[in-house]
Amino acid sequence: MPDPHPTPSTPIELGLSTFGDITLAPDGTPLPPAAVLRNIVTEAELADRLGLDFFGVGEHHRADFAVSAPEVVLAAIAGRTSRIRLGSAVTVLSSDDPVRVFQRFSTLDAVSSGRAEVIIGRGSFTESFPLFGFELDRYEELFEDRLALFAELLKEGPVTWRGTTRAPLSDQRVFPPTEGGRLRTWMGVGGTPASVMRAARYGMPLMLAIIGGDPLSFAPYARYYRDALAELGRPPLPIGAHSPGHVAETDQQARDELWPHFGPMYTRIGRERGWPPLTRGAFEQMAGPQGALCVGAPETVAAKIARTATALGLSRFDMKYSAGTLPHEAMLRSIELYATQVVPLVREGLARSGR
């Protein structure tokens, strides 16, 4: 059930994110990763020009996604934009070095004039573990250990730390510091009480990955997070959500455009994880009023986002606008409709409801 006392600490921010999916050229052939990366910069430029609040880039290490170094892509975007906040979606902290993560994002913060943020998480793919020489049976240990160090680094003072997965630090300074004194950091959570509690314990804003089911089923996690912050004596912190979506002129057009690209992607990844193939009927349900996909005409997508934002008390919503081989041109149109029509409708709807 919806949280009866959602308390967003800031007006809602509305942004976008992408995993840099390998997309199709106009002739139907896959684009090379280099072309996909250049297209992402163009997509971010459009998002900035149209006034969106955030642009996030995911990290993956597999053939169907082009982005393995999101900070480099974000730095290129920083040089072509002026106001939009830039961050990861997510940074796989378990298989990275927390010191280097901090340095890369504090550097991004500098070159973007304070617009950087990071969403840290464990990620839903595991290719980075063997690639960088980590054992999967240390999955939990790696994240807990490196998160503890990253939390110390965020204080931007001398760090003394000892863990089990990397060399200790003794009164060590890490450079460059941020100009503002704090790197904005969210914790990405897939939807487990333990992960929600971890975010509260470290005092990090919560970013919920809502990719299946009814988004309102995540309301108990939002309540649990707020209750945990209160019990720990911490002030209220923002809650955000990330969901896939695609916007077109009509509901039917949006679904017809997305299905040929989303369906095969879902089925391919599902094959690796033991899911059944996605049918068109199941896709339609996911895109329906109570499904996780924000797919449809601007009015449809805005209503779905407003419903989720109200129930969970969101301070931010990011729509993952890329999906499998969905072409660049379709994504540009989706971004335009999201920024110029969906966002105003969401804000108007929330204002009418007292948000």
C-alpha positions as CSV (number, residue, x, y, z in Angstrom):
1,M,0.0,0.0,0.0
2,P,1.2,3.6,-0.5
3,D,3.2,5.3,2.2
4,P,0.7,7.4,4.1
5,H,3.4,9.8,5.1
6,P,5.8,10.2,2.1
7,T,8.2,13.0,2.8
8,P,10.3,14.0,-0.1
9,S,13.0,16.4,1.1
10,T,13.2,18.3,-2.3
11,P,10.9,19.0,-5.2
12,I,11.0,16.1,-7.6
13,E,13.8,15.9,-10.1
14,L,13.1,14.2,-13.4
15,G,16.0,12.6,-15.4
16,L,17.0,10.0,-17.8
17,S,19.5,7.1,-17.8
18,T,21.0,4.7,-20.4
19,F,23.0,1.6,-20.4
20,G,24.4,2.4,-23.8
21,D,22.6,-0.6,-25.5
22,I,24.0,-1.5,-28.9
23,T,21.4,-0.1,-31.3
24,L,20.4,-0.5,-34.9
25,A,21.4,1.7,-37.8
26,P,18.7,2.8,-40.3
27,D,19.6,-0.2,-42.5
28,G,18.9,-2.6,-39.6
29,T,22.5,-3.5,-38.9
30,P,24.0,-3.1,-35.4
31,L,26.0,0.1,-34.9
32,P,29.6,-0.2,-33.7
33,P,30.1,0.6,-30.1
34,A,32.0,3.8,-31.0
35,A,29.0,5.1,-32.8
36,V,26.7,4.2,-29.9
37,L,29.0,6.1,-27.5
38,R,28.9,9.2,-29.7
39,N,25.1,9.0,-29.9
40,I,24.9,8.9,-26.1
41,V,26.7,12.3,-26.0
42,T,24.2,13.7,-28.5
43,E,21.3,12.3,-26.5
44,A,22.6,13.9,-23.3
45,E,23.1,17.2,-25.1
46,L,19.4,17.2,-26.0
47,A,18.4,16.3,-22.5
48,D,20.4,19.3,-21.2
49,R,19.1,21.6,-23.8
50,L,15.5,20.7,-22.9
51,G,16.0,21.3,-19.2
52,L,16.0,17.8,-17.7
53,D,17.6,17.4,-14.2
54,F,19.8,14.4,-14.6
55,F,21.5,12.1,-17.1
56,G,22.9,8.8,-15.9
57,V,25.1,6.3,-17.7
58,G,25.3,2.6,-16.7
59,E,28.4,0.4,-16.5
60,H,28.5,-3.0,-18.2
61,H,31.2,-5.3,-19.5
62,R,29.5,-7.3,-22.2
63,A,28.8,-7.2,-26.0
64,D,25.3,-5.9,-25.9
65,F,26.2,-2.6,-24.1
66,A,28.7,0.0,-25.2
67,V,29.6,1.7,-21.9
68,S,32.3,0.1,-19.7
69,A,33.8,3.4,-18.5
70,P,30.8,5.7,-17.7
71,E,33.0,8.4,-16.1
72,V,34.8,9.0,-19.5
73,V,31.5,9.2,-21.3
74,L,30.1,11.6,-18.7
75,A,33.2,13.8,-18.9
76,A,32.7,14.1,-22.7
77,I,29.0,15.0,-22.0
78,A,30.2,17.6,-19.3
79,G,32.1,19.4,-22.0
80,R,29.0,19.6,-24.2
81,T,26.4,20.6,-21.6
82,S,26.0,23.4,-19.1
83,R,23.4,22.5,-16.4
84,I,22.2,18.9,-16.3
85,R,23.5,16.8,-13.4
86,L,25.7,13.8,-14.5
87,G,26.1,10.5,-12.9
88,S,26.4,6.7,-13.0
89,A,23.5,4.2,-13.2
90,V,25.1,2.3,-11.4
91,T,28.8,2.1,-10.5
92,V,29.6,-1.6,-9.7
93,L,31.5,-0.8,-6.5
94,S,32.2,-4.5,-5.7
95,S,34.6,-5.0,-8.6
96,D,36.2,-1.6,-8.6
97,D,38.6,0.2,-6.3
98,P,36.7,2.8,-4.1
99,V,39.7,5.2,-4.1
100,R,39.7,5.2,-7.9
101,V,35.9,5.5,-8.0
102,F,36.1,8.6,-5.8
103,Q,38.9,10.1,-7.8
104,R,37.1,9.7,-11.1
105,F,33.9,11.2,-9.9
106,S,35.5,14.0,-8.0
107,T,37.4,14.8,-11.2
108,L,34.1,14.7,-13.1
109,D,32.7,17.0,-10.5
110,A,35.5,19.5,-11.2
111,V,35.2,19.5,-15.0
112,S,31.4,19.7,-14.8
113,S,31.5,22.6,-12.3
114,G,29.9,20.6,-9.5
115,R,27.3,18.5,-11.5
116,A,28.6,15.0,-10.7
117,E,27.0,12.4,-8.7
118,V,27.4,8.6,-8.3
119,I,24.9,5.8,-7.8
120,I,26.8,2.9,-6.2
121,G,25.5,-0.6,-6.2
122,R,26.2,-4.3,-6.7
123,G,24.8,-4.3,-10.2
124,S,22.7,-7.0,-11.8
125,F,25.4,-8.4,-14.1
126,T,28.5,-10.3,-12.9
127,E,30.9,-10.0,-15.9
128,S,33.1,-7.5,-14.1
129,F,34.1,-10.0,-11.5
130,P,36.1,-12.4,-13.6
131,L,37.3,-9.5,-15.9
132,F,39.0,-7.8,-12.9
133,G,40.0,-10.9,-11.1
134,F,37.4,-11.2,-8.3
135,E,35.7,-14.3,-7.1
136,L,31.9,-14.4,-7.2
137,D,31.8,-16.3,-3.9
138,R,33.1,-13.1,-2.3
139,Y,30.2,-11.1,-3.7
140,E,28.8,-9.9,-0.4
141,E,32.2,-9.4,1.3
142,L,33.5,-7.3,-1.6
143,F,30.5,-4.9,-1.6
144,E,30.4,-4.5,2.2
145,D,34.1,-4.0,2.5
146,R,34.4,-1.5,-0.4
147,L,31.3,0.4,0.6
148,A,32.8,0.9,4.1
149,L,35.9,2.4,2.5
150,F,33.9,4.6,0.1
151,A,31.8,6.0,2.9
152,E,35.1,7.1,4.6
153,L,36.4,8.6,1.4
154,L,33.2,10.7,1.1
155,K,34.2,12.6,4.2
156,E,37.1,14.0,2.2
157,G,39.6,14.0,5.1
158,P,42.5,11.8,5.9
159,V,41.4,8.2,5.8
160,T,42.5,5.4,8.1
161,W,40.8,2.1,7.1
162,R,41.5,-1.6,7.2
163,G,39.4,-4.3,5.4
164,T,39.7,-7.7,3.8
165,T,39.6,-7.1,0.1
166,R,42.3,-4.4,-0.6
167,A,45.3,-2.8,1.0
168,P,44.7,-0.7,4.2
169,L,45.0,3.1,4.3
170,S,46.7,5.0,7.1
171,D,46.0,8.7,7.5
172,Q,45.8,8.9,3.7
173,R,44.5,11.9,1.7
174,V,42.8,11.2,-1.6
175,F,42.8,13.8,-4.4
176,P,41.2,15.7,-5.9
177,P,38.7,16.8,-3.3
178,T,35.4,18.2,-4.5
179,E,34.9,21.9,-4.5
180,G,31.7,21.6,-2.6
181,G,33.1,19.2,0.0
182,R,30.8,16.3,-0.7
183,L,30.2,14.1,-3.7
184,R,26.5,13.5,-4.1
185,T,26.1,9.7,-3.7
186,W,23.0,7.5,-3.9
187,M,22.8,3.8,-3.2
188,G,21.1,1.7,-5.9
189,V,18.8,-1.0,-4.5
190,G,16.9,-3.7,-6.3
191,G,14.4,-4.3,-3.5
192,T,15.6,-6.2,-0.5
193,P,15.1,-5.0,3.2
194,A,18.8,-5.6,3.9
195,S,19.9,-3.3,1.0
196,V,17.4,-0.6,2.1
197,M,18.8,-0.8,5.7
198,R,22.3,-0.6,4.4
199,A,21.5,2.7,2.6
200,A,19.9,4.1,5.8
201,R,22.9,3.0,7.9
202,Y,25.3,4.8,5.7
203,G,23.1,7.9,5.4
204,M,22.9,7.7,1.6
205,P,19.9,8.6,-0.5
206,L,18.0,5.5,-1.8
207,M,17.6,4.8,-5.5
208,L,15.1,2.0,-6.2
209,A,15.4,0.0,-9.4
210,I,11.8,-0.7,-10.4
211,I,12.0,-2.9,-13.5
212,G,9.1,-5.4,-12.8
213,G,5.8,-5.7,-11.0
214,D,3.6,-2.9,-9.8
215,P,5.8,0.1,-8.7
216,L,3.5,0.6,-5.7
217,S,4.8,-2.7,-4.3
218,F,8.0,-0.8,-3.5
219,A,6.2,1.5,-1.1
220,P,7.0,-0.7,1.9
221,Y,10.7,-0.3,1.1
222,A,10.3,3.5,1.1
223,R,8.5,3.3,4.5
224,Y,11.2,1.0,5.9
225,Y,13.9,3.4,4.7
226,R,12.3,6.4,6.3
227,D,11.6,4.5,9.6
228,A,15.2,3.3,9.6
229,L,16.6,6.8,9.2
230,A,14.4,8.0,12.0
231,E,15.5,5.2,14.3
232,L,19.1,5.8,13.5
233,G,18.7,9.5,14.3
234,R,19.3,10.6,10.8
235,P,17.4,13.4,8.9
236,P,15.1,12.5,6.1
237,L,16.9,11.8,2.8
238,P,15.8,11.6,-0.8
239,I,14.3,8.5,-2.4
240,G,14.5,8.1,-6.2
241,A,13.3,5.5,-8.6
242,H,14.6,4.2,-12.0
243,S,12.3,2.5,-14.5
244,P,12.5,1.6,-18.2
245,G,10.3,3.6,-20.6
246,H,9.7,4.9,-24.0
247,V,7.5,7.8,-25.1
248,A,5.8,8.3,-28.5
249,E,2.8,10.2,-29.8
250,T,0.3,7.5,-28.9
251,D,0.2,4.5,-26.6
252,Q,0.1,2.1,-29.5
253,Q,2.9,3.7,-31.3
254,A,5.1,3.6,-28.2
255,R,4.5,-0.1,-27.6
256,D,4.9,-1.0,-31.2
257,E,8.2,0.9,-31.4
258,L,9.6,-0.6,-28.2
259,W,8.5,-4.2,-28.4
260,P,10.7,-5.4,-31.3
261,H,13.8,-4.2,-29.3
262,F,12.8,-4.7,-25.7
263,G,11.4,-8.2,-26.2
264,P,14.5,-9.8,-27.6
265,M,16.7,-8.0,-25.1
266,Y,14.6,-9.3,-22.2
267,T,14.5,-12.8,-23.6
268,R,18.2,-12.9,-24.2
269,I,19.1,-11.8,-20.7
270,G,16.4,-14.0,-19.3
271,R,17.9,-17.0,-21.0
272,E,21.1,-16.4,-18.9
273,R,19.0,-16.2,-15.7
274,G,16.5,-18.9,-16.2
275,W,13.5,-16.7,-17.1
276,P,10.9,-17.8,-19.7
277,P,10.9,-15.9,-23.0
278,L,8.9,-12.6,-22.9
279,T,5.6,-12.8,-24.8
280,R,3.8,-9.8,-26.3
281,G,1.0,-10.3,-23.8
282,A,3.4,-10.2,-20.9
283,F,5.0,-7.1,-22.4
284,E,1.6,-5.4,-22.7
285,Q,0.9,-6.2,-19.0
286,M,4.3,-4.6,-18.0
287,A,3.4,-1.5,-20.1
288,G,-0.1,-1.4,-18.5
289,P,-1.3,1.0,-15.8
290,Q,0.1,-1.1,-13.0
291,G,3.3,-2.3,-14.7
292,A,6.8,-1.1,-14.3
293,L,7.4,0.0,-17.9
294,C,6.7,3.7,-18.5
295,V,5.6,3.2,-22.1
296,G,3.0,5.3,-24.0
297,A,1.8,8.7,-25.0
298,P,3.0,11.6,-22.8
299,E,-0.2,11.6,-20.8
300,T,0.1,7.9,-20.0
301,V,3.7,8.0,-19.0
302,A,3.2,11.1,-16.9
303,A,0.3,9.5,-15.0
304,K,2.3,6.4,-14.3
305,I,5.3,8.5,-13.0
306,A,3.0,10.7,-10.9
307,R,1.3,7.6,-9.4
308,T,4.7,6.1,-8.4
309,A,6.1,9.4,-7.1
310,T,3.1,10.0,-4.9
311,A,3.0,6.6,-3.5
312,L,6.7,6.4,-2.7
313,G,7.3,10.0,-1.9
314,L,10.0,10.3,-4.5
315,S,12.4,13.1,-4.8
316,R,13.7,11.9,-8.2
317,F,12.5,9.7,-11.1
318,D,14.8,8.6,-13.9
319,M,13.5,6.9,-17.0
320,K,15.8,4.5,-18.7
321,Y,15.1,5.5,-22.3
322,S,17.4,3.0,-24.0
323,A,16.2,-0.6,-24.5
324,G,18.0,-3.2,-26.6
325,T,18.4,-2.2,-30.2
326,L,15.9,0.7,-30.1
327,P,17.3,3.1,-32.7
328,H,18.9,6.4,-31.8
329,E,16.3,8.4,-33.7
330,A,13.5,6.9,-31.8
331,M,15.3,7.6,-28.5
332,L,15.8,11.2,-29.5
333,R,12.1,11.6,-30.1
334,S,11.3,9.9,-26.8
335,I,13.7,12.3,-25.0
336,E,12.0,15.3,-26.6
337,L,8.5,14.1,-25.7
338,Y,9.6,13.2,-22.1
339,A,11.2,16.6,-21.5
340,T,8.6,18.9,-23.3
341,Q,5.4,17.0,-22.4
342,V,5.8,14.3,-19.8
343,V,7.8,16.4,-17.3
344,P,5.3,19.4,-17.2
345,L,2.4,17.0,-16.8
346,V,4.1,15.2,-13.9
347,R,4.8,18.5,-12.2
348,E,1.3,19.7,-12.7
349,G,-0.2,16.5,-11.4
350,L,1.9,16.4,-8.3
351,A,1.2,20.1,-7.6
352,R,-2.6,19.3,-7.8
353,S,-2.1,16.5,-5.3
354,G,-0.3,18.8,-2.9
355,R,3.2,17.6,-3.7
